[in-house]
Amino acid sequence: MWDGLKLYHALATQYKVVLDSGHDDYTDIEHWCQVNGLARHVLVMARDATEEALEGPVLASRHLDEWRGQGFDVSLYVTADPAVAATMLARGVTTLLLTHPAYARPEFRPDHDRGLRSWEQIEAEVTEAAAKRPPTVRVDAEMQEAP
């Protein structure tokens, strides 16, 4: 999440940032923004009652039309959803697909295997990830002291 927050603040120095959300509770969205220090955007697009049945790419496309209708020059769209990214590209918008391995929904990851994995595969994956973890002096020392 930190990478996304850093990206938000970096973009806010050069762009008028508009937040696009699939959530319908504007108060919850603003609260989340406040808790995470996001205050540099000019607009938040929340799902309204007429958009209740719309999902992902269709909702984002509708919001794009609304922004453009309000006079926004949408020069960059950042999303974590590959289907939304494809839609924005098809609509002629420069698009950045932000996929963080720790936070991406599994079905959004290009390496996502749709089938069930065996317990042995899961253990091997966890062991491999642990082996790649950079050393952390305090945590490693605590692990050595554990009974």
C-alpha positions in Angstrom: 0.0 0.0 0.0 2.9 2.4 0.7 3.9 2.3 -3.0 0.4 3.3 -4.0 0.4 6.2 -1.4 3.8 7.4 -2.7 2.5 7.2 -6.3 -0.6 9.3 -5.2 1.5 12.0 -3.7 4.0 12.0 -6.6 1.1 12.4 -9.1 -0.6 15.1 -7.0 2.5 17.3 -7.6 1.9 17.3 -11.4 -1.7 16.3 -12.0 -5.2 17.1 -10.7 -5.9 13.8 -9.0 -9.4 12.4 -9.2 -10.2 9.3 -7.2 -12.5 6.7 -8.8 -14.2 4.3 -6.4 -16.6 1.4 -6.8 -17.9 2.0 -3.3 -21.2 3.8 -2.8 -20.6 5.4 0.7 -18.9 8.7 0.1 -18.4 9.2 3.8 -16.5 5.9 4.2 -14.3 6.8 1.2 -13.4 10.2 2.6 -12.7 8.7 6.0 -10.4 6.2 4.4 -8.6 9.0 2.5 -8.3 11.0 5.7 -6.9 8.1 7.7 -4.3 7.4 4.9 -3.3 11.1 4.4 -4.9 11.5 1.0 -6.1 15.1 0.8 -4.6 16.3 -2.5 -7.3 15.2 -4.9 -9.8 17.5 -6.5 -12.7 15.1 -6.8 -13.9 11.7 -5.6 -16.1 9.7 -7.9 -18.2 7.2 -5.8 -20.8 4.8 -7.2 -24.2 6.4 -7.1 -27.6 4.8 -6.9 -28.0 4.7 -10.7 -24.7 2.8 -11.0 -25.6 0.1 -8.5 -25.5 -2.7 -11.0 -22.4 -1.5 -12.8 -19.1 -3.2 -12.2 -15.4 -2.6 -12.9 -14.8 -1.5 -16.5 -18.3 -0.4 -17.2 -18.4 1.8 -14.0 -15.0 3.2 -14.7 -16.0 4.0 -18.2 -19.1 5.8 -17.0 -17.0 7.8 -14.5 -14.6 8.7 -17.3 -17.5 10.1 -19.3 -18.6 12.2 -16.3 -15.1 13.6 -15.7 -14.8 14.6 -19.4 -18.2 16.1 -19.2 -17.0 18.2 -16.3 -14.1 19.5 -18.3 -11.4 17.3 -16.9 -8.6 16.4 -19.4 -8.0 12.8 -18.3 -4.3 12.3 -19.2 -3.5 9.3 -17.0 -5.7 6.6 -15.4 -4.1 4.4 -12.6 -5.8 1.2 -11.7 -5.1 -2.2 -10.1 -7.8 -3.9 -12.3 -6.5 -5.3 -15.7 -10.0 -5.2 -17.2 -10.4 -1.5 -16.3 -6.9 -0.8 -17.7 -7.9 -2.5 -21.0 -11.1 -0.5 -21.1 -9.3 2.8 -20.5 -6.6 2.0 -23.1 -9.4 1.1 -25.6 -11.0 4.5 -24.8 -7.7 6.3 -25.6 -6.5 7.1 -22.1 -2.9 6.6 -21.1 -3.1 3.9 -18.4 -0.9 2.7 -15.6 -1.7 -0.7 -14.2 -0.4 -0.8 -10.6 0.0 -4.4 -9.4 1.6 -4.9 -6.0 2.2 -8.6 -5.2 1.1 -8.2 -1.5 -2.1 -6.4 -2.2 -3.3 -7.4 -5.7 -6.4 -9.5 -5.9 -5.2 -13.0 -7.0 -7.3 -13.0 -10.1 -5.7 -9.7 -11.2 -2.1 -11.1 -11.0 -0.7 -12.3 -14.3 0.9 -15.3 -12.5 -2.4 -16.4 -10.9 -3.2 -20.1 -11.4 -6.9 -20.6 -11.5 -6.7 -24.2 -10.3 -6.4 -25.4 -6.7 -2.9 -26.0 -5.4 -1.9 -29.0 -3.3 -0.8 -28.4 0.3 2.8 -29.3 -0.8 2.7 -26.6 -3.5 1.5 -24.1 -0.9 4.3 -25.1 1.6 6.9 -24.8 -1.2 5.7 -21.4 -2.2 5.7 -20.1 1.4 9.2 -21.5 2.0 10.5 -19.9 -1.2 9.0 -16.6 -0.3 10.5 -16.8 3.2 13.9 -17.6 1.6 13.7 -14.5 -0.6 12.8 -12.2 2.4 15.6 -9.8 3.1 17.2 -10.3 6.5 15.7 -8.2 9.4 18.2 -8.0 12.2 15.7 -7.7 15.1 13.2 -10.3 13.8 16.0 -12.8 12.9 17.5 -12.3 16.4 14.1 -13.0 18.0 13.7 -16.1 15.8 17.0 -17.4 17.0 16.0 -16.9 20.7 12.6 -18.6 20.3 12.4 -22.0 22.0 
